[in-house]
Amino acid sequence: MKYGRIIQKPRVKFIEVADDVFAGISPYHGISWANAGFINKGEGLVYDTFFDLFHAREMRETFMEVSNGGSPAYVVNSHYNSDHAWGNKVFEDACIIMHKEASRERLTENIAWMDSVIRRGKDSPESTPGERFFAAEFEGFDLEGVEWVLPNIEIKDDINIRLGDTEVMIYNVAPAHSDSDLLLWMPKEKVLFAGDVVFNGCTAYSEEGTLNWVKVLDRIIDEIKPEIVVPGHGAICGLDFVKEQRDYLLNLISEFNKHYNDEIDSLSLTKQIDISHFLHWIQPERLYVTVDILLKSKRGLPPLPIWNEVPAKLEDMKAFLAGKYGDQIKPWDPLSVWQE
């Protein structure tokens, strides 16, 4: 792919993927190292705002640099998750647009709890195993000043936004990764900001929308047909990876149905699933989380994982996969998403 300007900040690299359209790419150090982006056209628009105010401020500074001191008029959040919306306070003078389900979904994430987990650290004896797991994933972030900012506009249907002579399409595709997924499509530039609907190179999970997620990826492939995709995590990609992610989910669903029975537990079922074609993805053990959610949903149980149990299950899966696949599981450099 050919890019324009590249603006390197301490935490985020901003890559111009089309004229005055920038992807904000994070190095991958854990589940909250997310991507975002902005459009310096017309009144200006930001898509997602990272996990903390420090990362969000880097994006605002970069927007001001390329717009000669301007501020974006709009913020669109791809979904409710903290790593995509908790920087909104930096842009609270903008019109913030979210899916109508985002405010409800965000109640599953507690700012005070996450802040406490980060401050205690990954080795704290005061923390539970689940809290130590999250503390390790959250390293490099500081939630000082973070608060949930209510959206100015909540949408349930597709909308168009005019940025000068540029048309931006906001597509409601929920439920896929979440119940509040919004894609941003620029038809002239053929650039798609996908949030966590596209999760490049690392095993993602869906709370309830795995089957519909496949349909959304089919729509991206067959209808939208972007040339450049900015994923919620990982490196900028094209349709090749979108197809790969669809194939991963189809394989997961097929294998789940093949090996499921009413007595099997989530960990045992996960170990039955063949992921031999996806061993170049990082953290393949995270497959367990998706299987656990699918199994609970099939049995009519609350789908969210019991996070205090997850670290031990992931370690078990990691050891199992290493024994099963050996050196087929490739090492991965988390800075590689910056090395465009």
N, C-alpha and C positions, 0 to 999 in steps of 0.2 A: 504494500500500500504506500502511496505517496502522500506525505503530509506537508502542511505549510509551517507556520511558526511553532516552535516548541518552547514553552516557558517553564523552567524548572524552579519549583519552590522547595523548601525543606521537606514538606510532607507529601506534596502532590505534584505530578508532572501534567501540565496542560498542553495538549496536542491539538493543533488545528486540523480537523479532519475534513473540513470544507471551508469556503471563504467565511471568516468570522464565526465559525462554529467550532467550539472547543470541547474535547473530552478531558475530564479531570481524572487521571489514572493514579491509583494508589499502589504501592508495592504490597504484596500479599503477605501479611504476618498473622492472620487469624480471621475469624468470621466477620469482624466488623470493619475490615480494611476494604471499604467499598469505593466504587467509582461514582462520578457525577459529571456535570458538564454545563455549558452555558452557550447561549446564542446572542451574539452582539449585532443584532439587526433590529430596526425599528426601536421600540421601547425597551427591548432586551428581555431575556428569559433565562432562568436558571432551572436546571433539571436535577433535583436531589441536592442535599446540602451536607452530606457526611454525618459522622457520629458525634462530633464535638464542635465547639465554637472555634477552636484553633484551626482546624482544617477548613471550616466554612469561611473563616476570615481570609485564608489564602486565596480562596476562590473569589471573594469579593474584591480583594486587592488586584487580582489578575483581571477581573472584569473591568475595574476602573482604569487599569493600565491600557487595555486595548480599546476602551471606549472614550478615552480622554476625560476621565473623571465621572462617567455616568454611573447610574445605578439601575439594576434590572427592574422592570415593572411587574414581572411575574415570576413566581416560583411554582413549579409543578413537581409534586412528590410522586415517585414511581409506585410507592406503597408505604405502609405505615411503619415499617421496621426502623428501629433506632438509628442504624447505620446509614439511613437514607433521609432521615427527617429531623434529627435532633440538632442540626445546625441551622434550622429555620430562623432562630432568633436573630441571627446576623442579618437576615433579610426581612425582618418583620415589617419594614416600610413598604414591601412589595405586596401584591395581591397573591396570596397563597392558595393554590388549587390542589385539592386532594379528592380521591374517591370517597363516596359517601360512607363507606364502611371503615375508613382509616381511623377515625376517632374512636370507634368502638374497639377495633382490633388493638389499638395502642395500649389499652388498659391491661394487656398481658405483659407489658414491659414497664418496669418501675425504675425511675431515674435515681431515686435515693438509694435503692438497693444496689443498682449497678455501680453507682459512685462509691458506695461503701466497699463493694467487692474489689474494685480497682485499687482503692487506697490501702486495703489490707494486703493485697498482693497475692501472687500465685502460691506462695509457700506458707501462708498464714495458718497457724494451728487453730485459730479462732474460726476458720472458714470450714464449710462442709466440702466434701469432694467435688460437688457440682460447682460451688463457688470458686474453688481453686482452679477448676477447669476454665471457667469464664474469665477469671483474672488473667490467666495466661493468654487467652484469646484476645483480651482487651488491652494488652500491654501497648504503650505508645499513645494512649488516649487519656484525656483529662476532662471530666464532665463538669468542671467549674462553670457555673452560670447557665447550664443547660436547663431548659424548661420546655414543656410541650406548648407549641404555638398553634392555636386553633386556626383552621383554614378559613379564609374569607369566602371561598366558593367550594361547595361539595358537589361532585358530579356523579351521575349514574349512567349517562349517555356519552357518546362520542361528541367532542367539540372541536372547533377550528379556532385558532388564534392567528391574527394578522400581526406580523412584525414588519412594519413598512410594507415592502412589496413581496415579503416572504410569507408563505402559508405554512403553518405548523398544525398537524393533526394530533389530537390526543384521543387515544383509543382505550376504552374500558374493556379489558380482557379478563377480568376476574370471574371466577376464581382460577388461578393458575398456581404461581408460587404462594400467593396470599389471596385474601378476599378483597384486596384493594389495589390490584395491579393496573397501572396506566402506562401504556407505551406512548412515546413521542416520535412521530414520523415526519420527516421533511421530504416531501415527494420530489421537489426540484433537485435537491442535493443528494437524494437517495441515501440519507443518513437516518438510522433508527437508534434512538436511545431506548434501551429495553428494560432497564432495571434488572431485577433478579429473575425475570422471565428467561433471560439468557445469563448463564452463570459459567463463564468460560474456564474450563479445565479443572474444576473442583466440584465434587459431588454436592449438589444442592438438594433441598427437600421441599415438599409441599405439605401444608397442614391438611388440606382436604381436596385440593383441586388437581390431582395428578392426571386424571383422565382428560380433563379439559385443557390442562397444560399442553398435552400432545396436540390438541386441536389448535391451540394458539400458535405453537411452533409451525404447524402445517400452514396456518394462515400467513405467517411471516415468510415462509418458503415459497408458497404458491401464489399468494395474492400481493403482499407488500413488496417483496423482492428487493430488499435493500442491498446496496453495494458495501456499505460500512455499517457495522453494528457495534455500538458501545454497550457492553454488558454491565450488569450490576457489580460484578467482580471479575478480575482477570483482564487479559489483554484484549485490545480492540480486535475484532474479527470480522469475518464475512459469513455468507450463507453456509459455507462448509461446516463451520462449527455448529451453527443452528441445527443443521441436519444431524450432526453427531449427537447433540443433546437430545433431539427427538428420538434417535435410535436407542440411546441409553434408556430413556423412559419407557419406550416400547419393550425393550428387553427386560427391564425391571418388572413391568406389569405382567409380561408373559411368564417369567420365571416365578414370580410371586404366585400366580394362579396355578402353575404347574406343581409347586411344592407345598401349597397351603393345605392344612387340614385343621379340624376343630381343636385338636389337642396341642398343636405345635406352638412353641413360644417364639418371640420375635428374634432372639439371638440365634436359635437353631435354624429358623427359616432363612435368616440372612446368610448363614453359612452354606446353604444349599444353592444360592443364586450364583450363576456363572457370569462374572464380569471380566472375562479374559480379554475382551476387545477394548476395555476401557482402563487398562492398568497404567496408562500414561497420565491419567487424571490424578491430581494430588488427593491425599487423604481418602483413599477408596473405602476405608472402614466406616466413613460417614453414611454409607449405604444403610447401615443399621437403623439410623434415625428414620429414614423414609419407610423402611419395612415395618418398623414399630408403629408408625402412624397409620400405614395402610392396614395393618393387622387389627389395630384398635378400632379403626373406622368400620372395618368389615364386621366386627363383633359388637358394634353399637356402643363402644366405650369412648370417653373423652380422648381425642387424638393427640393432644400435646404430650411430649415426652416428660418423664419424671427425671428432671435434670440432675438430681443427685445420684441417680443410677447410671446415667449416660457415660461418664468418664470410664468406669470399669468395663462397661460393655464395649466401648470403642477400643480400649486397650486389648481386650480379649479378641475382638475382630482383627485388630492390627496384627497381632501375633498369629492368628489363624491364617490370614491372607499371606503373610510372609512365608509361612510354612507351605501353603498351597501353591503359591505362584513364584516364590523365591525372587531371583534377580530380574524377573519380568516387570516387577514394580520399579519404576524408574525414579531416581532422585530428582528433585526439582528445586530450582533457584527462585525464591520468592521475589527477587529483584528483576526477574526476566520480563515481567509485564512492563517495566520501564525501558527495556532494551529494544525499542522499536527501530 
